[in-house]
Amino acid sequence: MAPTQVEVEGGGVRVVSRRLVRPEPCAPPEQAAETMHLTPWDLRMMAVECIQKGVLLPRPPAGGQHHVEHLASSFARALARFYPLAGRLAVEEIDDDDGGGGASRELRSISISLCCNDKGAEFVHAVAPGVTVADITASVYVPRVVWSFFPLNGMVGAAAAVDCRPVLAAQVTELADGVFVAMSLSHGVADGGTFWHLFRTWSEMSRGCELSTPSPVLERWFVDSCPVPIPLPFATPEDMIRQAEYPPVQECFFHFTAESVKKLKAKANDEMAGEATATISSLQSLLAHLWRAVCRARRLSPEQETRYALPVGCRARVKGLAQGYLGNAVAPVAAKAAAGEVMDKGLGWTAWLLNRAVASVDEASVRGTLAAWPEKPSFLRMADLQKQAGGGMGTSNSPRFDVYGNDFGWGRPVGVRSGGGNKLDGKMTVYEGRDGGGSMALEVCLAPEALARLVADEEFMGAPA
C-alpha cells in the first residue's frame, strides 16, 4: 500500500516559556568585550534562514519541569564552550571615499561582526500533548507540526543584526509520549559542523559523561589578503534581506540501510569501470539515485538543464583549519546536466558528475575564492534555487555528523528532523542512518505532486528500508 500522509489530530504546539540562557560559567570580562569578525564564508550565508535540526527522544523518566530545567542548565554549560554564540551581531557603517578630489562622492557600506557580549541564547519550553512519536515516525511523510518544534522560524542571518536577536536558540517540546530537542543557529555565524559539535557537547553534558569532543577553535580564519572587517555594499543590513514567496511543498523522510547504500555504490562504480579515475563514494551514489528519481518525478523535458548543488567541507582540505573550527567552513559546488542525460545515462554517470564537482574543491581553489570575495561579494539566496524552472536541487548536512549518538541521559534518539528554515522545492537533507554502519537517511522536500510521484516510483523506493 502506498505511504499516506499523517494528519495529527490536536497537534497544536503551545509555548510554555521563553528565556535567555547565558553561558555558565560566564565568560571573563576580556572575552565578553571581544569582537569576532566574520569571514567570506560567514557573510555569504547572511541571506538564508537558520540551520534547524533536532532529535526525537523517548519520554524521560522524570518528565515535566524537572527535565526541562536540567536541559536548560546543561545547555548553559555547553554554551560556555561556545560563548560567541551567546552574543549578538553588530553593524558598523563604513564611509569610503572614492578618491575623486573635489568631485568625490561618499560610498556607503557596512561591516557585520559577532559581538561576544554574553547576552544569551534563547531557550523555549513548549508542549504538544496531541502529538505522539508515531505521528512523526510512522509514515514517510513528515507532518507539518514538526516545523513548530523549532525556534527562530523564518529568521535570516541579517535580520538578527537588524533586531539584535539571538543567533542561537534551543527548544524543548514535550510530546504525548516523547520529547523533541531542537536547535536553530544562524547560518551567518556557523555551519553544520559547528551546529552538531555544540549539540553533541550539550547532550553529553546533559548525560553527565566525559566529553568526547575537544573545545571549539574560536579564532576566525582569513586568507592573508582579506580585509578585516570586510566592507559590504549595503547602506543597512535591511538591504540584504529579500523576502520571497515559496510555492507549497511537502516532505518525506527515507531510510536507506547500509546494505542498500553499499549496492548503490557498487552499481555506480561498476557502471563507470574503466572510465572513472577515482572511486565514487557512497554518498555520491545515493544522491545520484535521488537526482535521477527527482528528474522523473518532476517530469522534466529531456533538454531541460538540471543542477545539483552540495556543500563541500573545508576543515580537512585547508591547512590551518582545525576540525573543531567554530564558524562556516564550506565551499559550494554544483553538478549540471540535461535532465535526459541524468535519466538515461545511468547511476554511475550521474554519480560521477557529483564526484567531479566535489573533486574540484582543493586548497588553492578555496583560497582563491575567499581572496576574491570581498571585491565582488555574492550571497546565497534560497530563492535562486527556486528560479531554476523546476530543475534545481540542493543537499545540506552530512552523514558524517553523529546524530544518533546524542543521548541526553534517558536513551538514544529514535529520529531526527529539520525545521522549516530554507524549505523549498528541491531542498534535500542527508543524515547518518539510524542503524549506523554506513546506513543513511534523506529528508526530501518537493512540490506535493512531484513528491507523490517520487513515493510511487518503484525504482527509487526499491532502495529505502
Phi, psi and omega in degrees: 000139182294143178300145178241159179278139181270126173264119184272111178283135180060032188272023180292146177252126180246127178281125179273317182202156172228142176208164172261128179253125179258155179304141179230112004285162181294152177294143177299159185306322182293331176281324181295338180264003186285141173249125180255110179285148186261145184271171173304323176303317181290307187297329179299335185262011184289345184256010177247164182280175186295154164289127181228110178222151178201164181242145177264123186241155173294168180292130179289151181299320177255093185277193176069210188296332182298309183287332176295316179294323177297318179291323178295320180294315180291329175296319178296322179289322175294323181295333179299328177284334183244041191303332177302332182284354172268004182268196181226151175287138180239142182243132176238136174278140178239124178259115181253129175266130184279003175076022183269021178064222183296336180266013184294152176234153183272127178255120184270138175210169180228163168235148178238129179226171179253114180271119184275068188260007176058029179290341171110158172260152179280142176231122185245133172249126182225162177228145176221074187295343180268003183249130177252166175301319181295328177302328184270326189255343190290329183247157174291337178285138180266119179293143184297338180301336180302325181299334180282355178277003186239143175270174177057036181294134176080001184273120172273163186304314183295332180295329177295330177286327181291314188258006184053046181268161176299150175266355181219139176211152176234151177221132175248116182246117178278125178259179181299322184221027180190191178213143178247123181249121188228156171227150170233129184228129178302127179286350177283351179241341182196165181249189182296329177298314177293319180306307184285336173297313178293317182298319179294319178299317179299312183296321181288325176291325176294322181284339179080024181257171177293137183291135182268350182240148178286169175296149179293154175269115192269340184288126179289145185252125178236149169289155189301325186274000187280131174291145180224117359285164182271122177287137180247138188281057178224150177280327180216159176295336177301329181293342179279343189267125175237110179286134182232145176261121181259139175298158181300145178225162170230162183234148170229154180238120184244132176259137177237122180291162178300324180293319180292323177294319179299320179293319178297318179296316180297319180295315180299315182288326177296319181294333182257010180302130180089346178248314181288141180257005177210164180281132174283132185279168177298315181296317179298324178292317180294316180293327175295320176301317179291315182302313181297320181291322180292323175300320178292316183294327178278352180054049180287146175290149185302328183273351183290133178287136174236147189226133178241114180260143177208153180272145176242119180293139185250358182298327180266358184253345185237125177295139180097350178260121179278156178299328181267018180303128178269118181144190174271136177211060186226134175255130179276138174225165178210143172254142183229146176191160172291144182302324179297322177294315180300318183283329189259336187271358171100165181297315183297316180299317181292318179296326179294326174302315179294320179300316181291327177296316179294320182294342180288347181268113173225179185299320182296316181293323179296311181297320180296317179296316180294322180293326183277339189300314183301331180286330180216075184294141176228152187231137176288128176229126183298333179298334179296325176295324181292335185281356188273033172050041176080002184257003185264144174217153176208142180245140174237172179071187183205143175289353178280343180285130182281098181272311188280357173276359183274073176271118182273004175126354180223023175131152180292155176300147175257357179187167176221141177214163177246165182272194185277356182299128175063023182275113176212171183302117180105359180275123180239146177231132181247141179227164166295153179282158183293338181265358180065198173064023181102358175288155182220167176221149179234131171256116189246127182242117183218167170303143188306317183291325178290321180295320178299319179291326177297315181295332180271359182281109185296323180296317179290312186287353176288343182268318181296153177289000000 
